Amino acid sequence: MNKTNISRPHYLNKITPYMDKGVIKVIVGQRRTGKSFFLRQIIGKIKKSQKSANVIYINKELHEFDNILDYKDLVAYVENKSKKRTKNYLFVDEIQDIEHFEKALRSFNASGKYDIYCTGSNAVILSGELATYLSGRYVEIPMYSLSYGEFLDFKQLGDSQEALEKYIRFGGMPNLINFELEEEIVYGFLRNIYSSIILRDVVARYGVRNINFLERLVEYLADNIGCLISSKKISDFLKSQRINISPNVVLNYLSFLSRAFFIIKVPRTDIQGKKVFEINEKYYFEDLGLRNSLVGFKAGDTNKILENLVFSRLKFLGYKIMVGQLDKKEVDFVAEKDGSRTYIQVAYLIKDEETRNREFGNLLDIPDNYRKLVVSMDELAGGEYKGIKHLNIRNFLTRFK
């Protein structure tokens, strides 16, 4: 198989309905999740169907485009490359690096001469500026690291416990296709990606000075996947380690990491009252391989990593995800999509009746008829318990919709 020509049909299917429809297509996500390659796939699709199409491509990660600093530079470059008697397709990679880019996009879109595609690695800049200047004229398509199914396709592996363990250990950054799945090789590569994300999308963009604290914060989050977290709780923990950081600074640093798509915040909701709580949320990693390359992979982390896997599957499928609160009980995930809900509880193994009562019991107490699932590592998981389905994690990652 040609390693440079593996498509991601999930995203092609998402973007195809918007092609040549007068709306700007914005692909967002963490660096190195395949956005640039995806743009090239779209270009290939266009050129195949329209031989005369004029493609204008700008990649702000390449030195040849360093002179495009603001929207005026962007307008001048694009107008110089445009053609009058053919369709113009504009592609801008990492557009957040162009100052006031939204002004140029608004002008291009209003002219009707361009079908526009761009990518970005900063959630707040993109959503904020585009919502202000281009409300109703753009569609945002999140792109994530490889799902388990995509990982199997990229690495040409069959679904097996061994393949799942590789995915858990190394994650799903697309460039892993070029490496043997060995810790020393993969983790060295992933630590370089981590440095790029932290230095370019957090430290440089927000003028972060306390890099040591930022790295300690990432380690804390890595050790507390699936735990309810507040800025005060982190601040108090750091004080116990003789590091004096205020809750407001913690909150700022968490937001910087979230804006770079490195971590994703999941709020809590009261299942019965449908109230969203303003404190104590959970944070999950966009890619588990990046997390493991920083703090190592330990067998004792399996339960928290399972939660991250379930979260990633729900995110990939486009669910709105929250942590459920039912009186004093917690439901790991409340997932909403197309006007319906799914409640999910995640457990390592259902090893005894006490565990079964706890994991299934939380779901049994929910007074509605929406779908309810327990997901675990049990090889023989299947069937139902009092109307609640029990799925093995591999079945969930490959079959759950």
N, C-alpha and C positions, 0 to 999 in steps of 0.2 A: 504493500500500500504506500502511496506517495504521502510522506509525512507532512508535506506542505499543503496538502489538498484535502483535508478532512473537514467536512462541513458540520454545522450545528443546526440541524433542521428545526429544532424547537424555536430558535430565534428567527430563522428565515421565515417560518410560518407566522410569527408574530408581526414581522415588519412588512411582509408582502402586501397585505390589504391597504397599506398606506402609501405604497410607491406610486408616484405620478398622480397624487391626489391633492396637491397644494398645501400639505402640512409638513412642517419640519420634523424630521425624525431624529430624536436625541437618544443615543445609546449611552447609558451611564453605568458606572461600576468601578470597582477597585482596579488599580493598575495591574496589568499583566493577566487579565482574565480573558483576553482574546478579542477585545474590541477592535483593535487595528486590523487584525486578520479578518474579522467579520466584515469590516468595511470593504476590504479587498474582495471578499466573496460576493458582496452586493455589486461591486463594480464589474466583476466577471459575469454575473447574471445579466446586468444591463447590456454589456457589450455583446453578449451572446444573442440577445433578442433585438438589439438595435445597433446595427453596424456603424451608423453615422453619429451615434451619441457622442457629445463632447464632454469628457470627464475632467473636472478640475479637482485636483487632490492636494490637500495641505496637511502635513503632519508636523505638529509643533514639537515633536521629540527629535526631529531631524534638523541638523544645523543649517541646511539650505533654506529653511523657513524662519531663521532667527530674525530677519528684518521685518517680519509681520508682527508688530508689537501691539497695535491697537486697531480699532474698527476702521479707521481711515486707511491704514495700510492694507487691511483685509479687502476693503471695497476696491482699492486701486489694483491690487493683484488679481482679484476675480474678474473685474471688468476688462483687464488686459488679456485675460485668458479666454474670455467668452467668445462665442460665435453666434452670428445673427440668424442664419438659416438652418439651424439644427437645434435639437434639445440639449440644454446644458444641465449637467448633473454636478452638484457641488458637494464635496466631501471634506470635512475639517476634523482632524483628529486631535484630541486634547484641546478643545476650543476654549476652556477656561483660562488658558495661558495668554489669550488675546484680550486686552483691556477693552471693556465695553463692547464685547462681541455681539451682544444682543441688538445693538443699534444697526449693525451691518446685516444681521439675519432678518430683521424687520424690513429693511430696505429691499433685500434680495427677494424675500417672500412676497412683498407687495408688488414687485415688478412683474411677477408671474413668469419670469424667464428661466427660473431654476427649480430643480427638484433637489431638496437640501437634506443632507445627512451629516450629523456630527456626533462626536463622542466626548465624554468628560469624566473626570475623576474627582469631582467635588460636588457633593449633593446640594449644599446650601447655595453656592454660587449659581449653579445651573437652575435649580427650581425657583430660586428667588428672582433672578434677573429675567428668566424666560416668562415666569408667571406675570411679572410686571409689564413687560413690553410685548409679549406674544401670546397673551391669554386666548385660548381657543384655537391657536394656529400651530400648535406643536403637540407631538405625542412622545412620551418618555418611555423607553424600553430598557428595563434593568437587565444587565448581563452579569452573570455570576461565574465563579469557577465551575469546573465540570461537575455535573451531577454524577451519581454513581453509575447510571446507565451510560452516560457519555464517557466516563472514565473507562468502562469496559470496552466501549467501541474504540476509543483512542489507543488503548493499550492492547487491543485484540485479545481480550480475556473473556472466558466464560464466567457466568455468575456462580460463585463458589464462596465458601467461608474464607479460603485463602485470598481470593480477590478482594473480598470485603475488608479483610485485615490490612491489605496493602492500601486500600482507599482510606481507611481510618488513620493509618500511620502517616501516609504521604500526602493526602489531600487531593485536590483536583485542579491545580494550576495547569493550563493547557500545555505549556512547554515541557512538562514532564514526559511527553511523548518522545522527547529526544534523549532521555537518560535511562540508564538501568536503575531499577528501583532498589537502591542500596542507600542506607542512612547517610553515610559520609558524603556521597555524591549529591543526593537530593537535598539534604538539609543545608549543605553549603550553598547550593543554588537558591534555595528558599530564603536563607538569611540575607542574601543580596537583594532579593525582591523586597523583603521587610525593610531593609535600610533605605531603599529607594522610596518606598511609601512614606516612611517616617520622616526622612530628611526633606523630601520634596513637597509632600502633600500635608505635612503637619508642621515640622520645625520651620521650614523656609516660608511657607504660606502664612503662618500665624505668628511668626517671630518668637517661637518658643525658646526660652533660655535654659530652663531646667530640664535638660535632656535626660539626666540621670533619673529624675522623678518620673518622667514620661515612660521610661523603660521599666521602672519598678511598677508603675500602674498597669502596663501591659502584662507583666508577670502575675500581678494580683488577679487580673481578669482571667488569665489563662488557668489559674488555680481555682477559680470560682465560677466556672461555667455552670449555668443552671441554678445558681444561688441568687436570692434576692439581694440587690445591691443598692446602696444609697451613697451619695457623696460624703455624708457624715460618717457612715460606717467605714468607708475607706480612709477618711481623714483620721478617725480614731485608731484604726489599725496602724497607720503610719506613725502616729504619735507613740504607740507602743514600741515601734522600732526606732524611736528617737528621730523621726523625720517630721518636722512641723509644717504641714501644708493645710491651708484652710479649705473647707468644703467648697467654696466658690471656685477656687483654683482647680480642684478635682473635677468639678462639674464642667469647667471650661475645657480641660484636657480630654474628658470623655467625649465632649461634643466635637472636638477636633478629630479624634479617632473615628467617630461615627461619620463625620462629613467626608472622610477619605474612604468610606466603605470598608474600613479594616475590621471594625466591629459593628454590630447592629443591635440597637436597643429594642427590647420588647416590653411594653407597658403591662400593668396589671389591670384587670377589669373585674368588677363585682358581677358574677354570673346572673344573680337574680335581679339586682338593681340596675345592671348595665352601666354602672358608673366606672369611669376610668380613673384610677388612683394616680396621684401626682408624684408620689415618692415610692421607692423600692421597686425597681424594675430588674429585668435580667438582661445580660449582654451575651451575645453569641458571636463566634468568629466567622467571618466570611469564608475562610479556608482553614480547615483543621491542620493541614500540612504546615502552614505558616506558624500556627500556634505551637505545634509539636517541635518545629525546628528551633524554637526559642527556649522552651522549658523541658523538652524531652517528652517521650511517650512512655507512660507507666501503666501497667496493667490495672492499677487501682483507679485510673482515670476513666475506665470504660463506661461507667454509668453516666458521667457528665458528658462524655463524648457522644454517647448514644442520643442524648437530648439535642446536641448540636446537629447531629445527622438528621434527626427528625425535623428540626427547625429548617435546615437547609432544603430538605425535600419540599416542605410546605412553601417556602419562599420561592423556589424554582417554579412551582406550579401556580404562583400568583395569589396565594392566600393572604389575607390580612390576619396577622398573628398577634395574640395576646396571651398573657398568663392569667389563668382563671382563679378567682377567689370565691369560695362558697363557705360562708361563715368563717370558721378557722381552718378550713381545709383548702388545699391548693390543688388545682388541676393544671398539669404542665402546659398544655396548649389549648387555647380556644381559637380555632381557625375558621374564618368566614370567607365565603366566596359565592357569588351568584345568589345572594339572598338566603343562603343556608349556612349552618354551622356544623363543625365537627369538633368533638372533645377528645383529646388524646392524652393518655397517661403513659409515661415511659419508665421502664424498669429494666435492670440488668437481667435478672433471672427471677421467675416466679417459682421460688424453691420450696415454699411451704404455705400452709393455709393462712398463716398470719400475713404474709406478703400478698397473697391473693386477695384477702379481705381488704387490705389497705389500698392496693392499686385499683381493684375493680370497685371497691366500696365508695371511693371518692366520686366515681362516675355514676354509680347507682343512685347517689343522693341528688343528682341534678334533675330537677322536676320538669323536664321536657323530653320530646321524642326525637331530637336530632341524633345524628350518627355518633357513636361512642366507640373508641378503640383503646386497647392496651397494646403497646409495642415493646417487645423484649428480645433478648438474644436467644431465648429458648429455641433449640433446633426443631422441636416438635410442636411449636406454637401453631395454633389453628383452631378453628371452630369458635364456639361462643361460650360465655359464662353469664347466665342470666340475661341474655340478649346483647351482651357486649362482646364484640369481636376481639380475638387475640391474634396478633400478627407477629411473625418473626421479622426482625429488622430488614433482612434482605428482601422479603416479600413486600414490605412497606416501601422500600427504596426503589423497587422496580415496577410495582403494580398499583400502588395507591394513586388515585386521581383526585 
